[in-house]
Amino acid sequence: MAKRNARAGDRPAAGTSQRQLRIGELVRHKLADMLARGDIHDDVLAKYVISVPEVRMSPDLKLATVYVMPLGGQDVKPVLEALERNKRYIRGEVAHAVNTKYAPDLRFRFDETFDEGARIDALLASPKVKQDIGKG
């Protein structure tokens, strides 16, 4: 998978406009709200608590890449499939919440930043790294 940059609190990627960031945050907030309230009537989505840590908008605002993470990182595939099944409904609801010329098309992706953070923590806790830090 391609690497992602800019997370909440980080500096945005070069070339990312304030409008892209603002619309992405509006989409993220609307989708997170829909998932929390159970507005998407799907048995799979009802079984999981799903967070939406980030939404990235294309420069023309016609494509939104939505990064999702089921609680505990379990059963990612069925959650992504359920979101894909309900994409048309979600897109319609997002279009009402976000006032743009076009309703953005939605792509759902698994948010791998949590796994990457855990990997870095494990590396920093390794005896080899602790030994190297102690020598400094």
N, C-alpha and C positions, 0 to 999 in steps of 0.2 A: 504494500500500500504506500501511497505517496505520503511524505511527511507533511505534517501541518505545522503552521507557525501560529503566532499570536493567540494567546488564551486570555481569559478575563484578567485584567490587571496588567497584562503585558502590553508592549507597544504593538500596534497593528502592523500587518505586513505592508511593505512598501507598495504604494499604489492603491491601497484600500482607502476608499473615500469615507468621509463621515456619514454620508447617506447610506452606503452599503452597511456600515456598522449599525446605524440606527434601525434600518429596515430589518436587518438580521436579528437584532435584539427584539424587535416587535414580533417577528415570526416565532422566535424562540419562546418568548413569553406566552403567546397565544397557544402554541402547541403544548407547552408544559401545563398550562391552565386546563386545556382540554383533557389531557391525560390524567391530571390530578382529580378532576371532577367526574371522570368517567363518561365524558361526552361521546367518545368513540365506542360504539356498541360492538365489541368484539370480545369473545370469551378469552382469547389468548392475552389481549391487552389488559383485561380485567384481573388476570391472575398476578400481574407484576406491577411493581412500583418502578416507573421508568423516568430517568432524569434526562434532560435535554441540556447538556452543558454548553453547546455552541451551535450556531447556525451561521453559515458563510454564504454570502450573496455574491453572484457573479456581477461584474461591472455594469451590465445592462439591467440588473435586478430581475431577470427572467428565470433564474435558476437559484434555488436555495438548497445547499447541502446541509442536511440536518444530522448532527452527530448525537446519537442516543446511547444510553447505558442502562440496561436493566439492573436493579439493585443486586449487588453481589456479582455482577458480570456473568450470570448464568443464563442459559437458554437464549442466546443472542439471535440465532437463526430464526426461531419461530416468531420472535418479537419483530424483527425486520420484515419478515413475510407478512405479518398481520398489519404492520404500518403500510406496506406496499398495497395490500388488499383494500385498505381504507384511504388510499392516497387521494382519490377524487373528492371524497367528503372533506378530508382535512384541508385540501387545497381551497375548496369553496369557503370554508370557515376562515381560513387565513386571509383570503381575498377580502372578506368583509372587515377584518381587523386592520389590514394594512392598506392604506390608500395609495396604490400605485396604478399606473396605466394598465399593467398586465398582472394577472395573478401569477406569482412565481411557481414554476414547476418544482416539485420536491424530490430530492434524492435522499434516502435514508442510509446512514453509514454507522457502523459501530465506533464508538469513541475509544480509541486505544491509548489515550493519554494516561489513564489510570494504570494500565499495565506497564507503560513506559516508566512512570514514576516509581512503581514497585520494583522494577528492574534496577533502576538507579539506586534506590534505597538499599537493595540487596548488595549491589556492588560496593557502596560506601561502607557497609557493615562487614565486608569481607576482611579476614585477617591480613591479607596482603596489603590492602589499602590502608588499614589502621597502622600497619607496620611502617608504610611509607610516610604517612602523616606524622608519626612519632619521630622519624628521623629529621624532619624539617625543622 
